[in-house]
Amino acid sequence: MRILSWVTLLMATWTTPVLASEPSSADRATARSLLDQGDALFEKGDFRGAVEKYAGAHAIMGVPTTGLPLARAQIKIGRLLEAIDALESVRHFPVKGDEPGPFIAARVEAERLLSDLVPRIPSVQARVSAAPGQAIVVRVDDQELAAPSALSPRKVNPGKHTVWVSSGGKSGSADVSVAEGEAKIVDVALTGGSGLPIVTWVGIGIAGAGLVAGAALGGVVLARNATLDEKCPVRCAGDGAKALDTSYALAHASTASFAIAGAGAVLALATGLALRAPSAHEVHGLAPMVGPGFAGIAGSF
Protein backbone atom coordinates (compact mmCIF):
# COMPACT_ATOMS: atom_id res chain seq x y z
CA MET A 1 0.00 0.00 0.00
CA ARG A 2 2.84 2.40 0.76
CA ILE A 3 4.48 2.00 -2.68
CA LEU A 4 1.10 2.47 -4.33
CA SER A 5 0.48 5.63 -2.31
CA TRP A 6 3.75 7.19 -3.48
CA VAL A 7 3.18 6.23 -7.11
CA THR A 8 -0.38 7.47 -7.30
CA LEU A 9 0.46 10.75 -5.62
CA LEU A 10 3.28 11.32 -8.08
CA MET A 11 0.80 10.70 -10.88
CA ALA A 12 -1.57 13.17 -9.27
CA THR A 13 0.94 15.95 -9.87
CA TRP A 14 0.11 16.01 -13.55
CA THR A 15 -3.62 15.26 -13.38
CA THR A 16 -6.29 17.87 -12.90
CA PRO A 17 -7.02 18.25 -9.15
CA VAL A 18 -10.45 18.91 -7.68
CA LEU A 19 -9.03 21.53 -5.35
CA ALA A 20 -9.31 25.26 -5.92
CA SER A 21 -5.53 25.46 -6.56
CA GLU A 22 -2.91 22.88 -7.49
CA PRO A 23 -1.10 21.39 -4.45
CA SER A 24 2.46 22.60 -3.98
CA SER A 25 5.48 20.34 -3.61
CA ALA A 26 5.23 20.74 0.16
CA ASP A 27 1.54 19.79 0.04
CA ARG A 28 2.26 16.63 -1.95
CA ALA A 29 5.09 15.62 0.38
CA THR A 30 2.82 16.12 3.38
CA ALA A 31 0.05 14.07 1.75
CA ARG A 32 2.51 11.24 0.98
CA SER A 33 3.64 11.22 4.61
CA LEU A 34 0.04 11.16 5.85
CA LEU A 35 -0.83 8.28 3.53
CA ASP A 36 2.19 6.29 4.77
CA GLN A 37 1.15 6.89 8.38
CA GLY A 38 -2.43 5.95 7.56
CA ASP A 39 -1.34 2.72 5.88
CA ALA A 40 0.77 1.74 8.89
CA LEU A 41 -2.10 2.41 11.30
CA PHE A 42 -4.57 0.54 9.10
CA GLU A 43 -2.33 -2.54 9.02
CA LYS A 44 -2.10 -2.43 12.84
CA GLY A 45 -5.89 -2.28 13.16
CA ASP A 46 -5.95 1.31 14.41
CA PHE A 47 -8.67 2.35 12.01
CA ARG A 48 -9.60 5.54 13.84
CA GLY A 49 -6.03 6.74 13.64
CA ALA A 50 -5.92 5.75 9.98
CA VAL A 51 -9.06 7.79 9.27
CA GLU A 52 -7.41 10.88 10.70
CA LYS A 53 -4.30 10.48 8.53
CA TYR A 54 -6.20 9.57 5.36
CA ALA A 55 -8.58 12.50 5.87
CA GLY A 56 -5.61 14.85 6.04
CA ALA A 57 -4.15 13.47 2.81
CA HIS A 58 -7.51 13.61 1.02
CA ALA A 59 -8.05 17.21 2.15
CA ILE A 60 -4.77 18.14 0.46
CA MET A 61 -4.95 16.09 -2.74
CA GLY A 62 -8.64 15.26 -3.22
CA VAL A 63 -7.91 12.51 -5.77
CA PRO A 64 -9.42 9.00 -6.13
CA THR A 65 -6.38 7.33 -4.58
CA THR A 66 -6.72 9.37 -1.38
CA GLY A 67 -10.51 9.13 -1.15
CA LEU A 68 -10.64 5.33 -1.47
CA PRO A 69 -8.42 4.45 1.53
CA LEU A 70 -10.26 7.05 3.59
CA ALA A 71 -13.59 5.39 2.81
CA ARG A 72 -12.23 1.92 3.61
CA ALA A 73 -11.02 3.08 7.03
CA GLN A 74 -14.31 4.87 7.74
CA ILE A 75 -16.24 1.68 6.99
CA LYS A 76 -14.09 -0.18 9.51
CA ILE A 77 -15.19 2.13 12.34
CA GLY A 78 -18.86 2.29 11.36
CA ARG A 79 -18.86 5.73 9.76
CA LEU A 80 -20.85 4.49 6.82
CA LEU A 81 -22.40 7.83 5.88
CA GLU A 82 -19.01 9.53 5.82
CA ALA A 83 -17.63 6.63 3.77
CA ILE A 84 -20.35 7.16 1.19
CA ASP A 85 -19.37 10.83 0.91
CA ALA A 86 -15.72 9.84 0.34
CA LEU A 87 -16.69 7.23 -2.25
CA GLU A 88 -18.92 9.71 -4.05
CA SER A 89 -15.99 12.11 -4.27
CA VAL A 90 -13.99 9.32 -5.91
CA ARG A 91 -16.77 8.43 -8.33
CA HIS A 92 -17.35 12.04 -9.38
CA PHE A 93 -13.69 12.97 -9.74
CA PRO A 94 -13.28 14.45 -13.27
CA VAL A 95 -12.27 11.79 -15.81
CA LYS A 96 -9.36 12.50 -18.18
CA GLY A 97 -8.48 10.42 -21.18
CA ASP A 98 -4.89 10.01 -20.05
CA GLU A 99 -5.54 9.52 -16.32
CA PRO A 100 -3.35 6.96 -14.51
CA GLY A 101 -4.47 3.37 -14.07
CA PRO A 102 -4.71 3.61 -10.25
CA PHE A 103 -7.31 6.36 -10.62
CA ILE A 104 -9.39 4.13 -12.89
CA ALA A 105 -9.04 1.20 -10.50
CA ALA A 106 -10.00 3.39 -7.53
CA ARG A 107 -13.11 4.61 -9.33
CA VAL A 108 -14.18 1.02 -10.16
CA GLU A 109 -13.62 -0.08 -6.56
CA ALA A 110 -15.57 2.92 -5.29
CA GLU A 111 -18.56 1.89 -7.43
CA ARG A 112 -18.37 -1.64 -6.02
CA LEU A 113 -18.16 -0.43 -2.42
CA LEU A 114 -21.04 1.98 -2.91
CA SER A 115 -23.37 -0.71 -4.23
CA ASP A 116 -22.50 -2.84 -1.19
CA LEU A 117 -22.64 0.01 1.34
CA VAL A 118 -25.91 1.77 0.55
CA PRO A 119 -28.20 -1.10 1.69
CA ARG A 120 -26.23 -1.32 4.95
CA ILE A 121 -27.14 2.21 6.09
CA PRO A 122 -29.62 2.00 9.02
CA SER A 123 -32.40 4.49 9.75
CA VAL A 124 -34.48 5.77 12.67
CA GLN A 125 -37.96 7.27 12.46
CA ALA A 126 -39.72 9.22 15.20
CA ARG A 127 -43.34 8.40 15.99
CA VAL A 128 -45.30 10.72 18.27
CA SER A 129 -48.89 11.59 19.18
CA ALA A 130 -49.54 15.31 18.75
CA ALA A 131 -52.59 17.53 18.35
CA PRO A 132 -53.77 17.89 14.74
CA GLY A 133 -52.09 20.81 13.04
CA GLN A 134 -49.57 21.22 15.84
CA ALA A 135 -46.02 21.93 14.70
CA ILE A 136 -43.54 19.16 15.48
CA VAL A 137 -39.80 19.63 15.91
CA VAL A 138 -37.58 16.53 15.67
CA ARG A 139 -33.87 16.29 16.39
CA VAL A 140 -31.65 13.26 15.93
CA ASP A 141 -28.37 13.55 17.84
CA ASP A 142 -28.90 17.32 18.29
CA GLN A 143 -29.40 17.85 14.56
CA GLU A 144 -32.80 19.36 13.77
CA LEU A 145 -34.60 17.75 10.84
CA ALA A 146 -36.31 19.77 8.12
CA ALA A 147 -40.03 20.16 8.90
CA PRO A 148 -41.42 18.40 5.79
CA SER A 149 -39.39 15.25 6.53
CA ALA A 150 -39.18 15.44 10.32
CA LEU A 151 -41.20 12.24 10.79
CA SER A 152 -39.65 10.38 7.87
CA PRO A 153 -36.93 7.72 8.25
CA ARG A 154 -33.58 9.36 9.00
CA LYS A 155 -30.41 7.69 7.74
CA VAL A 156 -27.81 7.29 10.50
CA ASN A 157 -24.63 5.40 11.22
CA PRO A 158 -24.86 2.12 13.14
CA GLY A 159 -24.81 2.57 16.90
CA LYS A 160 -26.65 4.52 19.59
CA HIS A 161 -28.68 7.63 18.81
CA THR A 162 -30.99 10.02 20.65
CA VAL A 163 -34.30 11.15 19.14
CA TRP A 164 -35.83 14.31 20.65
CA VAL A 165 -39.31 15.62 19.78
CA SER A 166 -41.15 18.80 20.78
CA SER A 167 -44.74 19.81 20.05
CA GLY A 168 -47.28 22.08 21.68
CA GLY A 169 -45.08 23.04 24.60
CA LYS A 170 -44.32 19.41 25.43
CA SER A 171 -41.18 17.43 24.65
CA GLY A 172 -39.65 14.02 25.05
CA SER A 173 -36.67 11.95 23.97
CA ALA A 174 -35.73 8.32 23.48
CA ASP A 175 -32.45 6.48 22.96
CA VAL A 176 -32.20 3.84 20.28
CA SER A 177 -29.48 1.54 18.96
CA VAL A 178 -29.47 0.37 15.36
CA ALA A 179 -27.35 -2.19 13.55
CA GLU A 180 -26.26 -2.10 9.91
CA GLY A 181 -29.23 -2.29 7.55
CA GLU A 182 -31.76 -1.94 10.39
CA ALA A 183 -34.74 0.43 10.24
CA LYS A 184 -36.34 1.32 13.58
CA ILE A 185 -39.43 3.32 14.49
CA VAL A 186 -38.91 5.17 17.78
CA ASP A 187 -41.98 6.00 19.90
CA VAL A 188 -41.41 9.26 21.79
CA ALA A 189 -43.74 10.23 24.65
CA LEU A 190 -44.29 13.96 25.10
CA THR A 191 -44.44 15.26 28.65
CA GLY A 192 -44.34 18.58 30.52
CA GLY A 193 -46.03 21.87 29.78
CA SER A 194 -49.75 22.39 29.42
CA GLY A 195 -49.95 21.88 25.71
CA LEU A 196 -50.43 25.63 25.16
CA PRO A 197 -48.05 27.52 22.88
CA ILE A 198 -45.94 30.34 24.28
CA VAL A 199 -48.01 33.00 22.52
CA THR A 200 -51.10 31.81 24.44
CA TRP A 201 -49.28 32.27 27.74
CA VAL A 202 -48.23 35.74 26.62
CA GLY A 203 -51.87 36.59 26.00
CA ILE A 204 -52.87 35.22 29.41
CA GLY A 205 -50.14 37.29 31.05
CA ILE A 206 -51.25 40.47 29.28
CA ALA A 207 -54.89 39.85 30.21
CA GLY A 208 -54.03 39.22 33.86
CA ALA A 209 -51.79 42.27 34.16
CA GLY A 210 -54.39 44.45 32.46
CA LEU A 211 -57.16 43.28 34.77
CA VAL A 212 -55.08 43.86 37.88
CA ALA A 213 -54.02 47.34 36.76
CA GLY A 214 -57.54 48.28 35.65
CA ALA A 215 -59.09 47.11 38.90
CA ALA A 216 -56.47 48.88 41.01
CA LEU A 217 -56.84 52.16 39.14
CA GLY A 218 -60.61 51.86 39.22
CA GLY A 219 -60.51 51.44 42.99
CA VAL A 220 -58.38 54.55 43.33
CA VAL A 221 -60.81 56.53 41.16
CA LEU A 222 -63.81 55.45 43.23
CA ALA A 223 -62.09 56.43 46.49
CA ARG A 224 -61.03 59.83 45.13
CA ASN A 225 -64.49 60.52 43.74
CA ALA A 226 -66.07 59.78 47.12
CA THR A 227 -63.73 62.29 48.76
CA LEU A 228 -64.40 64.92 46.08
CA ASP A 229 -68.16 64.51 46.47
CA GLU A 230 -67.78 65.53 50.11
CA LYS A 231 -65.45 68.49 49.43
CA CYS A 232 -67.28 69.95 46.47
CA PRO A 233 -70.79 68.52 46.08
CA VAL A 234 -71.78 71.05 43.38
CA ARG A 235 -68.63 72.17 41.54
CA CYS A 236 -64.91 71.82 42.22
CA ALA A 237 -62.54 74.76 41.99
CA GLY A 238 -58.86 75.32 42.74
CA ASP A 239 -57.25 72.25 44.27
CA GLY A 240 -60.51 70.41 43.95
CA ALA A 241 -60.55 70.97 40.18
CA LYS A 242 -57.00 69.66 39.90
CA ALA A 243 -57.94 66.62 41.93
CA LEU A 244 -60.91 66.04 39.65
CA ASP A 245 -58.69 66.22 36.56
CA THR A 246 -56.41 63.62 38.14
CA SER A 247 -59.40 61.37 38.76
CA TYR A 248 -60.44 61.68 35.13
CA ALA A 249 -56.89 60.73 34.01
CA LEU A 250 -56.88 57.73 36.33
CA ALA A 251 -60.29 56.67 35.01
CA HIS A 252 -58.98 56.79 31.44
CA ALA A 253 -55.93 54.76 32.49
CA SER A 254 -58.21 52.19 34.14
CA THR A 255 -60.27 51.91 30.95
CA ALA A 256 -57.11 51.53 28.86
CA SER A 257 -55.86 48.78 31.19
CA PHE A 258 -59.12 46.87 30.77
CA ALA A 259 -58.83 47.31 27.00
CA ILE A 260 -55.32 45.87 27.07
CA ALA A 261 -56.62 42.99 29.19
CA GLY A 262 -59.27 42.37 26.56
CA ALA A 263 -56.67 42.29 23.79
CA GLY A 264 -54.60 39.82 25.78
CA ALA A 265 -57.66 37.65 26.34
CA VAL A 266 -58.43 37.65 22.61
CA LEU A 267 -54.86 36.60 21.86
CA ALA A 268 -54.96 33.82 24.45
CA LEU A 269 -58.35 32.54 23.34
CA ALA A 270 -57.56 32.68 19.63
CA THR A 271 -54.27 30.80 19.94
CA GLY A 272 -55.53 28.40 22.59
CA LEU A 273 -58.61 27.42 20.60
CA ALA A 274 -56.41 26.73 17.58
CA LEU A 275 -55.07 23.68 19.44
CA ARG A 276 -58.31 21.76 19.08
CA ALA A 277 -61.05 21.45 16.51
CA PRO A 278 -64.53 22.25 17.89
CA SER A 279 -67.25 19.62 17.69
CA ALA A 280 -70.13 20.12 15.30
CA HIS A 281 -72.54 21.33 18.01
CA GLU A 282 -70.17 23.86 19.56
CA VAL A 283 -70.64 27.52 18.67
CA HIS A 284 -67.75 29.81 19.49
CA GLY A 285 -68.00 33.56 19.51
CA LEU A 286 -66.58 36.77 20.92
CA ALA A 287 -68.35 40.07 21.58
CA PRO A 288 -66.93 43.37 22.86
CA MET A 289 -68.13 44.80 26.18
CA VAL A 290 -67.64 48.49 26.97
CA GLY A 291 -69.06 50.33 29.97
CA PRO A 292 -68.34 53.18 32.36
CA GLY A 293 -64.77 52.69 33.58
CA PHE A 294 -64.23 49.31 31.89
CA ALA A 295 -63.79 47.52 28.57
CA GLY A 296 -63.55 43.83 27.83
CA ILE A 297 -64.93 40.90 25.85
CA ALA A 298 -67.52 38.22 26.37
CA GLY A 299 -67.76 34.94 24.53
CA SER A 300 -68.81 31.31 24.52
CA PHE A 301 -66.40 28.44 23.82
GIGITA-V960179 format. One record per run of one state. SS is the DSSP state (h for helix, s for strand, l for the rest). FROM is the first residue (numbers start at 0). TO is the last residue. If there is no record, write none. Layout:
ss=SS from=FROM to=TO
ss=SS from=FROM to=TO
//
This chain:
ss=l from=0 to=0
ss=h from=1 to=11
ss=l from=12 to=23
ss=h from=24 to=43
ss=l from=44 to=45
ss=h from=46 to=60
ss=l from=61 to=62
ss=h from=63 to=75
ss=l from=76 to=78
ss=h from=79 to=90
ss=l from=91 to=99
ss=h from=100 to=119
ss=l from=120 to=120
ss=s from=121 to=126
ss=l from=127 to=134
ss=s from=135 to=139
ss=l from=140 to=141
ss=s from=142 to=143
ss=l from=144 to=145
ss=h from=146 to=148
ss=l from=149 to=152
ss=s from=153 to=155
ss=l from=156 to=157
ss=s from=158 to=166
ss=l from=167 to=168
ss=s from=169 to=177
ss=l from=178 to=181
ss=s from=182 to=186
ss=l from=187 to=189
ss=s from=190 to=190
ss=l from=191 to=196
ss=h from=197 to=230
ss=l from=231 to=237
ss=h from=238 to=272
ss=l from=273 to=283
ss=s from=284 to=290
ss=l from=291 to=292
ss=s from=293 to=299
ss=l from=300 to=300
//
